């Protein structure tokens, strides 16, 4: 009779029938049954470089904040990390002692493998090899990958021959998994080694529970014992413990005994195990006192005339009655994460399922020693009490609920969060409290905290969340800059939005053993349900020195009040708020952009970015020039960034709807090639030459933040350059570089003159209030009243649009140009000497000029100034389409700012005044007889509509449109403000100098009519130096007279007797050629006559 000893394997694969175990190894004792080279424990270099056995709970094995190895047999396993570093560049080797098989057949090797599920490079891996009787080493298993860096290990090769062997493709994680391989040959002595080829820190693996078994040659195989389990796995003093195992033998089983005791090696109690189903045997060990360690073994005897006996190696379990204690932080500078989906001791028992809070939480519950809530209608909760019904236990849901209370919200992809539905009686307002205890052995002075705040914006009422902290509920300090809230209206697509907040809390004094509160205050007043909120992925570091919270994945917003490391590709949908701290981007952080919205960086106070920022800017499908600028300081060329390094559809790495094609030079200079090869990228010479210049190359063009360009965007790089009519595509320009923060001063040449123009770009990935920029004291010798934008949505090819800050409108109805400069936008401003020495044109952008909005559509504001705007709109097939150009006359001060007209590629309309062309012209208040000439050019349609947007207050003047070509007039009113006309390009008079806006009195009194008829003036026309004579005046009456230009500027005025005026006349001097108005007034009667000065 033989006794075969088996290692107890908890929750492992079933042993094959009639097999004998020749070798087991659970690594509980260092270098017993194996040797390893190198031999360095984790404690010698925590978390980085080691190669030895270790207890699974030893934190030195792990990178701070990572998951622990699970499914470990007993307490220890063999672990390794970067053994090449401590082995002179050679791989680490774990060599099992020689195993005597005596030519057994069907030899199998089983082992439980685990590894860090990332960080492995494609040149590193884990390999298992074997030989018989000292022969050459043969490959058996290979764990590796070929996908670059930071990937998990995958079972790539299994050279075992058994049909039930582990399949390739198995991914190693912290949860150890059994891998089996069957050897295809046999021999007397088996040698096995495990090789770890790893030269980078934290390329870590673990192996445990190695078993070698097979069928002996001849004789009676011993029984097989497998799947030994303990239930419950963590028994309390009130639990009987059920031991179960699968026992098999080809001869049948004669008996199975469970031997147990409370000291190792002294198993004096014996219980016969009975079959409950199939081959499964069970027996119960009676309940034991709290703290007792119970040891046991299973003895199986087969039913054979020469019986064989198999005895498992002694195993044990601990009886433990948990005590309420709350969440303790044992270490400084270690990142602890609470994600509510995985058990965290004294925080949540298993994945939170919304079943409440308890002192000793059951599966799915929160620990009430750690969490407490104020604001529910069922009452506030205390720490250290049970709350398992009503508001406190609303269950698990994906959201969209109406009952107020505490939920486990399923956010998708298996992500569970602590959630709350506020209503009129719940959480209005409310607070979530998270308590931790300082178990570090030292005083905590600083805390780094980060969390995800999720909102489901499915109601028409807003909701907010703000971080707070303090030693007690009644002594909290709110971190006001952490405030985030939902929008008032419902989202068109209702989905959970993730907002990441990180903060450093300093100046504390939390003694060892003391507790401290982190809290989240929500403000939701009113009735009915508000948007649902959830808190997830709480990261906590006390007394940080090298560790910081980490950002993984995409977010709606990023609020930074403390250091954070961006550990994976992370896109921001709405905004980044840099209040304080450093964001280490690792070049992983990007601002997303879509049609109508672009994420932005809000006003930066003390925060900063370390590393590059990636900024997207969406451009809808339209083949037009655009005035663009770089939102960051590029770290590589326009060719690399905006042209995808020349990649085209079909090339490896090419991205659809990203980048564009840029033509105008040779391939060697970075240009895409077209049949014409016309330039499509230009800079503007801000020197007195005032010219557009084609860029000479794109592959050495690295733009600084705010550098402006005129760029033709056809769409992405799939557009056919041989066709000028191919449909354009949506695209994004993606710019990568360092973020520009603080004041940005752009200085220009002092050789410029008044009226010349400067091309400037927005240096921030944010909207800015351009009115504030131009009015800032740091902006000098620049016209601050208006600016010129290029609107690619106007006309077929885009058009210039002028914007006036005083009026608060632009020149083209329907254009979105407003007072805000968009991210990645460039515009023109005008040089204007502000009479303050020295003459030094410069423009200054400041953080305070930024606008907190990701909406790129304009919102107009009303004007308090009188004005009219004339819009020019084509008519096609009887339908009036959007305005293609416009011009503005404003009335208040005839000396206020004007804007010279920039002519478009096609249609242009402007005001003509003394042979000058204006997009916006300034006048005094309208008066009877005032005339404003309009002019047109570039008309390509046969029929157009003029429409007048009119804002006049305090006047009864009529506004009349005069058509000189048809010799007609039309009175324009608020309800009848359009005029349709046709034109013939071959007939210049059908559009040139055709239209005039005139102001006339609505009705004249009888005295006015008689007075006007009686007065005559001559000669008319008149020249400078001549005397204007008047007749029809009463010699004894006094007359007030004035000469004004058509803009309403009074050029000369006087009060004289009628006899003096008729005798002396009015001497005309120093008037430019043009039309002027002479007005006389006496006793309330008014006469106005137009004179022409030649």
Secondary structure, DSSP 8 states (H G I E B T S, - for coil): -EEEEE---BT-----TT-EEEEEE---STTSSEEEES-B-GGGSTTTSEEEEEETT-GGGS-TT----BS-SSSEEEEEE-GGGGTTT--EEEEE--EE-TT-EEEEEEEEEEE-SS-B-TT-EEEEEEEETT---EEEEEEE--S-SSB--EEEEE----TTS--TT-B--SB-EEEEEE-S---SEEEEEEEEE--STT-EEEEEEEEEEEE-SSS----EEEEEEEESTT--TT--EEEEEEEE-TT-EEEEEEEEESBTTB--EEEE-EEEETTEEEEEE----TT-EEEEEEEEEESSTT-EEEEE--EEEE--------EEE--TT--EEE-SSS-BTTTBSSS--S--EETT--TT-EETTTEEEE--TT----TTS-B-SGGG---EESS---S-EEEEEE-STT-EEEEEE--SSSSTTEEEEEEEEE-SSS-B--EEEEEEEEEE--SSS--EEEEEEEEETTEEEEEEEEEEE--SS--SS--EEEEEEEEEE-S--B-TT-EEEEEEEE---SSS---EEEEEEEEEEES-SS--EEE-S-EEEEEEES-EEE-S-EEEEEEEEE-SSEEE-TT-EEE-EETTEE-EE---SS-EEES-EEEEEEE-S--EEEEEE-SSEESS-HHHHHTGGG--TTSTT--TT------SS-GGGT----SS----EEEE-TTTT--EEE-S-STT----TT-EEEEEE-SSTTS-TT-SSS----EEEEEEEE---S-EEEE--TT--TT-EEEEE--SSSEEEHHHHHHSTT-BSB--SEEEEEETTSTTT-EEEEEETTTTEESSTT----SEE-TTBEEEEEB---S-SS---EEEE-GGGEE---B-S------SSEEEEEEEEEEETTEEEEEEEEEEEEES-TTS--EE----SS-EEEEEETTEEEEEEEESS--TT-EEEEEEE---SSEEEEEEEEE--S--EEEEEEETTTTEEEEE-SSS-EEEEE--TT-GGGTTT-EEEEEEES---HHHHHHHHH-EEESSSB-TT-EEEEES--TTSEEEEEEEETT--EEEEEEEEHHHHHHH-EE--S--SEEEEEEEEETTEEEEEEEEE-
